[in-house]
């Protein structure tokens, strides 16, 4: 059983930046990881993913503004977010890909004010 703990969510103004962190209770080096988000009344969506070899992919809506990275020594995945927009407001969840469902964190709230 792996536990994931997200942190770094906050209330920021449009155009601001935040860095989210996701710390795992065990090693993450052999797993792909990702950040998802869910806004009120909407389905959870993939924001960014990173493979164990650190290849990345992003949702079109965040390309050029968000950067996902990993530090395997710290068992931590990051999401650097810049040029934030009100439509980025959501709960952001970390996921570790394993098996059918994988493991999810509890989420961290990001609110971008206009």
C-alpha positions as CSV (number, residue, x, y, z in Angstrom):
1,X,0.0,0.0,0.0
2,X,1.4,3.4,-1.1
3,X,0.3,6.6,0.5
4,X,0.5,9.8,-1.5
5,X,0.3,13.2,0.2
6,X,-0.2,16.4,-1.9
7,X,0.7,19.8,-0.7
8,X,1.2,23.3,-2.0
9,X,-2.3,24.3,-3.0
10,X,-3.4,27.8,-2.2
11,X,-5.4,30.9,-3.3
12,X,-3.5,32.9,-5.9
13,X,-4.3,35.7,-8.3
14,X,-4.6,35.3,-12.0
15,X,-1.1,35.2,-13.5
16,X,0.4,33.8,-10.3
17,X,2.5,30.7,-9.7
18,X,2.3,27.7,-7.4
19,X,4.3,24.5,-6.9
20,X,2.5,21.4,-5.9
21,X,4.3,18.5,-4.2
22,X,3.3,14.9,-3.9
23,X,5.3,12.8,-1.5
24,X,5.0,9.0,-1.5
25,X,5.4,6.7,1.4
26,X,7.6,4.4,-0.6
27,X,9.8,4.4,-3.6
28,X,8.4,5.9,-6.8
29,X,11.4,5.3,-9.1
30,X,9.8,2.4,-11.1
31,X,6.4,4.0,-11.5
32,X,4.8,6.5,-13.8
33,X,3.2,9.3,-11.9
34,X,0.7,12.0,-12.8
35,X,-1.3,15.0,-11.7
36,X,-5.0,15.2,-12.3
37,X,-7.5,17.8,-11.4
38,X,-11.2,18.1,-10.8
39,X,-13.2,21.3,-10.9
40,X,-16.7,21.6,-9.3
41,X,-19.3,19.9,-11.5
42,X,-16.6,18.5,-13.9
43,X,-15.0,15.1,-14.4
44,X,-11.5,14.5,-13.2
45,X,-9.0,15.2,-16.0
46,X,-5.3,14.4,-16.6
47,X,-3.1,17.5,-16.2
48,X,0.4,16.1,-16.7
49,X,2.2,12.8,-16.5
50,X,5.8,11.6,-16.1
51,X,7.2,8.2,-16.9
52,X,9.8,6.5,-14.8
53,X,12.4,7.7,-17.4
54,X,11.0,11.2,-17.0
55,X,9.3,11.6,-20.3
56,X,6.4,13.9,-19.9
57,X,3.1,14.8,-21.5
58,X,0.6,17.5,-20.8
59,X,-3.0,18.5,-21.3
60,X,-3.3,21.0,-24.1
61,X,-4.8,23.5,-21.7
62,X,-1.6,23.6,-19.5
63,X,1.1,23.2,-22.1
64,X,3.8,25.9,-21.7
65,X,2.5,26.9,-18.3
66,X,2.9,23.8,-16.1
67,X,5.9,21.6,-15.6
68,X,5.9,18.1,-14.0
69,X,9.0,16.7,-12.5
70,X,10.2,14.0,-10.2
71,X,12.8,13.5,-7.5
72,X,13.1,9.8,-6.9
73,X,15.6,10.3,-4.1
74,X,12.8,12.2,-2.2
75,X,10.0,10.0,-3.5
76,X,8.3,13.2,-4.6
77,X,6.6,14.5,-7.8
78,X,6.1,18.2,-8.4
79,X,3.9,20.3,-10.5
80,X,5.2,23.8,-11.2
81,X,2.3,26.0,-12.3
82,X,2.7,29.5,-13.7
83,X,0.5,32.0,-15.5
84,X,-2.4,30.6,-13.6
85,X,-5.9,31.3,-14.8
86,X,-9.3,31.1,-13.1
87,X,-10.1,28.0,-15.1
88,X,-7.2,26.2,-13.3
89,X,-9.2,26.3,-10.1
90,X,-9.7,22.7,-9.0
91,X,-8.6,20.1,-6.6
92,X,-5.4,18.6,-7.8
93,X,-4.7,15.0,-7.2
94,X,-1.5,13.0,-7.5
95,X,-1.6,9.5,-9.0
96,X,0.9,6.6,-9.0
97,X,0.3,4.2,-11.8
98,X,0.1,0.6,-10.5
99,X,-2.2,-2.2,-11.4
100,X,-5.7,-1.3,-12.6
101,X,-6.6,1.6,-10.3
102,X,-3.3,2.9,-9.1
103,X,-2.9,4.9,-6.0
104,X,-4.3,8.4,-5.4
105,X,-3.6,11.2,-2.9
106,X,-6.3,13.1,-1.0
107,X,-5.9,16.2,-3.2
108,X,-4.9,19.8,-2.7
109,X,-7.1,22.8,-3.5
110,X,-5.9,25.4,-6.0
111,X,-8.0,28.5,-6.3
112,X,-7.2,31.2,-8.8
113,X,-9.0,34.5,-8.4
114,X,-9.7,36.8,-11.2
